[in-house]
Amino acid sequence: MTKAIIYVRVSSREQADEGYSIEAQQKFLRQYAAEKGIEIVKEFVEVESAKAAGRTAFNEMLAYLHRQKQVKTVLCEKTDRLYRNFTDYVALDIDQQDITLILAKEGEVLNRQSKSHQKLVHGLKVLLAKNYIDNLREEITKGMAEKARQGGYPQKAPTGYINNTVTRALDLDPERAPFIKKVFELYASGAYSLEQVHEIIEKDGLISRSGKHLSKSNIHWILNNPIYYGYFRWKGGLYKGIHPPIITKALFDAVQERFESMNRPKKTKRDFAYTGMIRCAKCGCMITAEMKKGKYVYYHCTNYKKDCARDYVREAEIEAQFDEAVRRIVIPTDKLAWLKTILQESHADEKTFHDASVKQLNHELAELQDWTDKAYRDKLRGVITEEYWTKTTAEWSARAQTLTETLKRHQSANRSYLEEGVKILELANKAYDLFKVRKSHEKRELLNCLVSNCVLDGKKLTFTYRKPFDIFAEGFSRSNGRREWDSNPRKGCPFTSFQD
């Protein structure tokens, strides 16, 4: 009898408390194991967010598989229950660790002997599950941006303010707001340095809500923050807030005049293609470019105190390496339609998850409305007091607003899931043709979408592909001068040959 371990997961502690997900997964997998003659020797249960790598139960499962040799089969409900980020996908390497992975609901069994197209589909599902989470995160960001446009501060209240959980706005902190005003007045007077202001405020007893003394850098941040005169910065923009100001705009401007101007890099007259995106491998400084003899462009380190500044590299040599980098991620046109089909099939799995989430959110909203209606009737009959009615319905209204915003994010993420996936595939298909005809700054913008951490060591350029283009790059090789899907990829690569 095959011995296996079970892994089940819910994406939040709230889901676990409701008790409908963990138990359902366990029941399904135990029944599946009994029907298939599989002996379950251990179960791993995860109850936390999977947005970041390093989940406790997942790591325990990896350690268990590593330290014993008798159990090499992992039984899970489906792909997005096992992992939702690339770090976990790489950690559970079925080829290197000789693991058999059974995804019961998908009817998929993967191991070292699986055909290459099965591994390709599996890799795509991991990619798309991660993309769905990214879409949700983008919708959260959009919601916060809309709140900022309406004057609401979309973050945790800074020192001097407190978050109002009912109105979801900022209120003055009666204990700390006077200290904040004093910080500005002391520094604007010109009689005190930043260090002296810090010492005075510390002696006066200003501490954060967490009970810690503010550092000198905290004071510097406060003095540069427009939130204290009624405006706030968010995602590169300046918004007029609906919160009460602690100081005047004139006092804020007086403080800014005391700060030294920041040294800004000089702009060159010529737009060189790759300036601002490459660092020196030897000292970590940026690589810059200059024209020689009016027509030759050379790149070198900006740190003139080091020997590496003497290493000059022709732009053509860097261009050739970036050229090859873009070539590697190109998806052949004859495979594009096939991958779009895979994308649509995977979208069905995510739609199931979306529909379940929407159903639960609508249920909670209907329940809150029902509670409100019953409470209103009780208020009219005198069963509950006016004070109780006001307090309770305010809490329910805030909860309903949160649920409504979450519902909108799910609906928007579901719509954009397939669209974003298609855009990624089409960009990979056209990337090289676009790169060849782009102007200098446009090439730089395209490369910044595809790669990061560019480092120049002598004449050799190294970099890291951004997600998900790293997967595309790993799936290609050069053969007889032609671009082909790799028939002998490196271990762990989900993109393999179509010969199967």
C-alpha positions in Angstrom: 0.0 0.0 0.0 1.3 3.4 -1.0 2.1 5.7 2.0 1.3 9.4 1.7 1.0 12.6 3.6 -1.9 15.0 3.3 -1.6 18.8 3.0 -4.7 21.1 3.5 -4.8 24.9 3.6 -7.2 27.8 4.1 -6.2 31.3 3.1 -7.3 33.0 6.3 -7.9 32.3 10.0 -11.5 33.5 9.5 -12.2 30.7 7.1 -10.8 28.1 9.5 -12.9 29.5 12.4 -16.0 29.2 10.2 -15.1 25.5 9.9 -16.2 24.9 6.3 -12.9 24.5 4.5 -10.3 22.5 6.4 -12.8 19.8 7.3 -14.1 19.6 3.8 -10.6 19.2 2.3 -9.7 16.5 4.9 -12.9 14.5 4.3 -12.4 14.6 0.6 -8.8 13.5 0.7 -9.3 10.8 3.2 -12.1 9.3 1.1 -9.9 9.6 -2.0 -7.1 7.8 -0.2 -9.4 5.0 0.9 -10.7 4.5 -2.6 -7.2 4.4 -4.2 -5.7 2.2 -1.5 -3.4 4.9 -0.1 -2.3 4.8 3.5 -2.3 8.3 5.2 0.6 8.5 7.7 0.5 12.2 8.5 -1.6 15.3 7.9 -0.3 18.9 7.6 -2.9 21.7 8.2 -2.1 25.3 7.2 -4.3 28.2 8.5 -2.7 31.4 7.3 -2.2 33.7 4.3 -0.2 32.3 1.4 0.7 35.7 0.0 4.2 35.4 1.4 6.6 32.5 1.4 7.6 30.7 4.6 4.3 29.0 5.7 4.7 27.0 8.9 2.9 23.7 8.0 4.3 23.8 4.5 7.9 24.0 5.8 7.2 21.3 8.3 6.0 19.1 5.5 9.2 19.7 3.5 11.3 18.9 6.5 9.4 15.7 7.1 9.9 14.6 3.4 13.6 15.4 3.7 14.4 13.5 6.9 12.6 10.2 6.0 12.7 8.0 2.9 9.6 5.8 3.3 7.0 8.4 2.4 7.4 10.3 -0.9 3.8 10.9 -1.9 2.0 14.2 -1.2 -1.8 14.2 -1.5 -3.5 17.6 -1.9 -6.9 18.8 -3.1 -5.6 21.0 -6.0 -2.8 23.3 -7.1 -3.8 26.5 -5.4 -4.3 24.7 -2.1 -0.7 23.5 -2.2 1.1 26.7 -3.1 0.4 30.1 -4.3 3.9 31.5 -4.7 6.9 30.6 -6.7 9.2 30.1 -3.7 7.0 27.2 -2.5 6.8 25.8 -6.0 10.6 25.7 -6.3 11.0 24.2 -2.8 8.7 21.3 -3.6 10.7 20.0 -6.5 9.2 16.7 -7.6 12.1 15.9 -9.9 15.0 16.6 -7.6 13.3 15.2 -4.5 11.7 12.2 -6.3 8.3 13.1 -5.0 4.9 12.0 -6.3 2.3 14.7 -6.2 -1.4 13.8 -6.3 -3.8 16.7 -7.0 -7.0 14.8 -6.3 -9.7 17.2 -7.6 -7.7 17.9 -10.7 -7.2 14.2 -11.3 -3.5 14.9 -11.8 -0.5 12.7 -10.7 2.9 14.2 -11.1 6.3 12.7 -10.6 9.8 12.4 -12.1 8.4 10.2 -14.9 5.5 12.5 -15.9 5.4 13.7 -19.4 6.7 17.2 -20.1 3.4 18.7 -21.1 1.9 17.7 -17.8 4.7 19.6 -16.0 4.1 22.5 -18.3 0.4 22.7 -17.4 1.2 22.4 -13.7 3.7 25.2 -14.0 1.2 27.4 -15.7 -1.4 26.8 -13.0 1.1 27.9 -10.3 1.8 31.0 -12.4 -1.8 31.8 -12.8 -2.7 31.2 -9.1 0.0 33.7 -8.2 -1.4 36.1 -10.9 -4.9 35.9 -9.3 -3.5 36.9 -5.9 -1.6 39.8 -7.6 -4.9 40.9 -9.2 -6.6 40.9 -5.8 -3.7 43.0 -4.4 -4.0 45.4 -7.3 -7.7 45.9 -6.5 -6.9 46.6 -2.9 -4.5 49.2 -4.0 -7.1 50.7 -6.3 -9.6 50.9 -3.4 -7.0 52.7 -1.3 -6.2 55.1 -4.1 -9.9 55.9 -4.4 -10.1 56.6 -0.7 -7.1 58.9 -1.0 -8.8 60.8 -3.8 -11.8 61.3 -1.5 -9.5 62.7 1.2 -9.3 59.6 3.4 -5.9 58.6 4.6 -5.4 55.0 3.4 -2.8 53.9 6.0 -2.3 53.5 9.7 -2.5 56.8 11.5 0.9 58.5 12.0 1.9 59.8 15.4 -0.4 62.7 16.4 -3.5 61.0 14.9 -5.6 57.9 15.7 -7.7 55.8 13.3 -11.5 56.1 13.8 -12.8 52.6 13.3 -16.4 53.8 12.7 -15.9 56.7 10.3 -12.6 55.2 9.0 -11.0 58.7 9.1 -8.2 60.2 11.2 -9.0 61.9 14.5 -6.6 64.1 16.5 -4.7 62.2 19.2 -5.3 64.5 22.2 -2.1 63.2 24.0 0.4 63.5 21.1 -0.9 66.2 18.7 0.4 69.0 21.0 3.9 67.4 20.9 3.8 67.3 17.1 3.0 71.0 16.9 5.9 71.8 19.3 8.3 69.8 17.1 7.5 72.0 14.1 7.7 75.2 16.2 11.0 74.4 17.7 12.7 73.5 14.4 11.1 76.4 12.5 12.5 78.9 15.1 16.0 78.2 13.9 17.3 78.0 17.4 17.5 74.2 17.6 19.1 71.5 15.4 17.3 68.3 14.6 19.3 66.5 17.3 18.3 69.1 19.9 14.6 69.0 18.9 14.8 65.2 19.3 16.3 65.5 22.8 13.8 68.1 24.0 10.8 66.1 22.8 12.2 62.9 24.3 12.6 64.6 27.7 9.0 66.0 27.4 7.8 62.4 27.1 6.6 62.0 23.5 6.3 58.3 22.8 4.6 56.4 20.0 1.3 54.4 20.6 3.5 51.3 20.8 5.2 52.8 23.9 8.6 53.5 22.2 10.5 56.7 22.1 10.7 58.4 18.7 14.1 58.3 17.0 15.8 61.2 15.3 14.8 59.8 11.9 11.2 59.7 13.1 11.4 63.4 13.9 12.9 64.1 10.5 10.0 62.1 8.9 7.4 64.1 10.9 8.9 67.4 9.9 8.8 66.5 6.2 5.2 65.1 6.3 2.5 67.3 4.8 -0.2 65.3 6.7 0.2 67.6 9.6 -1.1 70.7 7.7 -4.0 68.8 6.1 -2.6 67.1 3.0 -0.9 63.7 2.6 1.3 61.8 0.1 0.1 58.6 -1.4 1.7 56.6 -4.3 3.6 59.7 -5.6 0.6 62.0 -5.4 -0.4 64.8 -2.9 -4.0 64.7 -1.7 -6.1 67.1 0.4 -7.2 65.3 3.4 -10.5 65.4 5.3 -8.7 65.1 8.6 -8.1 68.1 11.0 -4.6 69.7 10.6 -2.3 70.1 13.6 -0.2 72.9 12.1 -0.5 75.6 9.4 0.9 75.4 5.9 3.0 78.5 6.7 4.7 76.7 9.6 5.3 73.6 7.5 6.9 75.8 4.7 9.1 77.5 7.3 10.4 74.1 8.4 11.2 73.1 4.8 13.3 76.2 4.3 15.6 75.0 7.1 16.4 71.7 5.4 19.3 71.5 3.1 18.5 70.9 -0.6 19.1 67.4 -1.7 21.9 66.9 -4.3 20.3 65.7 -7.5 22.3 64.0 -10.3 23.0 66.1 -13.3 21.1 65.3 -16.4 23.0 64.5 -19.5 22.1 66.1 -22.8 22.1 62.7 -24.6 19.6 59.9 -23.8 21.8 56.8 -23.4 19.8 53.5 -23.6 20.9 51.7 -20.5 21.9 54.4 -18.0 20.2 54.2 -14.6 19.5 50.4 -14.7 23.0 48.8 -14.3 25.3 48.6 -11.3 29.0 47.8 -11.0 29.7 44.3 -9.8 32.9 45.5 -8.0 31.7 48.5 -6.0 27.9 48.6 -6.4 27.8 52.1 -7.9 25.7 52.9 -11.0 27.1 52.5 -14.5 27.0 55.6 -16.7 27.7 56.3 -20.3 29.6 58.9 -22.4 30.3 59.6 -26.0 33.8 59.3 -27.4 34.9 60.9 -30.6 31.4 62.1 -31.2 30.0 58.7 -32.3 31.1 55.9 -29.9 29.2 55.2 -26.7 31.1 53.6 -23.8 29.8 52.6 -20.4 31.8 52.7 -17.1 31.4 52.9 -13.4 30.6 56.3 -11.8 33.0 55.7 -8.9 36.1 57.4 -10.0 38.0 56.5 -6.8 38.0 52.8 -7.7 39.9 51.0 -10.4 36.6 49.7 -11.9 35.9 53.2 -13.3 38.7 52.5 -15.8 36.8 49.5 -17.3 35.0 50.8 -20.4 32.5 48.7 -22.3 31.1 49.5 -25.7 27.3 50.0 -25.9 27.1 47.4 -28.7 28.5 44.7 -26.3 25.8 45.5 -23.7 23.2 45.7 -26.4 24.0 42.2 -27.6 23.6 40.7 -24.1 20.2 42.5 -23.6 19.2 41.4 -27.1 19.8 37.7 -26.1 18.0 38.3 -22.8 14.8 39.4 -24.7 15.2 36.6 -27.2 15.1 34.0 -24.5 11.6 34.9 -23.2 9.9 34.9 -26.7 7.0 32.4 -27.0 6.8 31.0 -30.6 3.6 32.2 -32.4 2.5 28.6 -33.1 2.5 27.9 -29.3 0.7 31.1 -28.3 -2.8 29.8 -29.1 -2.2 26.6 -27.2 -1.0 28.5 -24.1 -4.1 30.7 -24.3 -6.2 27.6 -24.2 -4.4 26.4 -21.1 -5.0 29.8 -19.6 -8.7 29.6 -20.2 -8.9 26.1 -18.7 -7.1 27.3 -15.5 -9.4 30.3 -15.3 -12.2 27.9 -14.6 -10.5 26.7 -11.4 -10.0 30.3 -10.2 -13.6 31.2 -11.1 -14.8 28.4 -8.8 -12.7 30.0 -6.0 -14.1 33.4 -6.9 -17.7 32.3 -6.9 -17.4 30.6 -3.5 -15.9 33.8 -2.1 -18.6 36.0 -3.6 -21.3 33.7 -2.3 -19.9 33.9 1.2 -19.6 37.7 1.1 -23.1 38.1 -0.2 -24.4 35.8 2.6 -22.7 38.0 5.2 -24.0 41.2 3.7 -27.6 39.7 3.7 -27.1 38.6 7.3 -26.0 42.1 8.4 -29.0 43.7 6.6 -31.4 41.2 8.3 -29.8 42.1 11.7 -30.3 45.8 11.0 -33.9 45.3 10.1 -34.7 43.3 13.2 -32.8 45.8 15.4 -34.8 48.7 13.9 -38.1 47.0 14.7 -36.8 46.3 18.3 -35.9 50.0 18.6 -39.4 51.1 17.5 -41.0 48.7 20.1 -38.7 50.0 22.8 -36.9 46.6 23.2 -33.5 48.3 22.8 -32.3 51.8 23.6 -31.5 54.5 21.0 -27.9 54.5 22.2 -27.6 50.8 21.7 -29.2 51.1 18.2 -26.8 53.9 17.2 -23.6 52.1 18.4 -24.5 48.7 17.0 -25.7 49.8 13.6 -22.6 51.9 13.2 -20.4 48.9 13.7 -22.6 46.8 11.3 -22.5 49.6 8.7 -18.7 49.7 8.9 -18.5 45.9 8.5 -20.9 46.0 5.5 -18.8 48.7 3.8 -15.7 46.5 4.3 -17.5 43.5 2.9 -18.8 45.5 -0.1 -15.3 46.7 -0.9 -13.9 43.2 -0.7 -16.7 42.0 -3.0 -15.9 44.6 -5.6 -12.2 43.6 -5.5 -13.1 39.9 -6.1 -15.3 40.8 -9.0 -12.7 43.0 -10.6 -9.9 40.5 -10.0 -12.0 37.8 -11.6 -12.6 39.9 -14.7 -8.9 40.9 -15.1 -7.5 37.5 -14.3 -7.8 36.1 -17.9 -7.1 39.5 -19.5 -3.8 39.9 -17.6 -2.7 36.4 -18.4 -3.3 37.0 -22.1 -1.4 40.3 -22.0 1.6 38.5 -20.4 1.7 35.8 -23.1 1.3 38.3 -25.9 4.1 40.5 -24.5 6.4 37.5 -24.4 5.5 36.7 -28.0 6.2 40.2 -29.3 8.9 41.3 -26.9 11.9 40.9 -29.2 10.2 42.6 -32.2 9.4 45.5 -30.0 12.9 45.7 -28.6 14.5 45.9 -32.0 12.6 49.0 -33.1 12.4 50.9 -29.9 14.2 54.2 -29.1 16.7 54.4 -26.2 14.3 55.3 -23.4 11.7 52.9 -24.7 14.2 50.0 -24.7 15.0 50.9 -21.1 11.3 50.8 -20.2 10.7 47.5 -21.9 13.8 45.9 -20.2 12.7 47.2 -16.8 9.4 45.2 -17.3 11.4 42.0 -18.1 14.6 42.1 -15.9 15.9 43.5 -12.7 19.2 43.6 -10.7 21.4 44.2 -13.7 25.1 44.0 -12.8 28.1 44.6 -15.0 31.2 42.6 -14.2 34.0 43.7 -16.6 32.2 43.1 -19.9 29.8 40.4 -18.7 26.2 41.5 -17.9 24.1 39.5 -15.3 20.5 40.1 -14.3 17.4 38.5 -12.9 14.2 37.9 -14.9 11.1 39.3 -13.4 8.1 37.0 -12.8 6.7 35.4 -14.8 9.2 35.9 -17.6 11.8 33.8 -15.7 9.6 30.8 -16.4 9.5 31.6 -20.1 13.2 32.1 -20.3 13.9 28.8 -18.6 11.8 27.0 -21.2 13.8 28.0 -24.3 17.2 27.0 -25.7 19.2 27.6 -28.8 19.5 24.8 -31.2 21.1 25.0 -34.7 20.6 28.7 -34.8 16.8 28.4 -34.2 14.7 29.3 -31.2 13.0 26.2 -29.9 11.3 24.8 -26.9 13.8 23.0 -24.7 13.8 19.3 -25.1 16.2 18.8 -22.2 15.5 21.6 -19.7 17.1 22.2 -16.3 15.6 20.6 -13.3 12.4 22.2 -11.9 11.6 23.9 -15.1 7.8 23.7 -15.9 8.3 24.6 -19.6 9.5 21.6 -21.5 9.4 20.0 -24.9 6.2 19.5 -26.9 7.5 16.3 -28.4 5.4 14.3 -25.9 
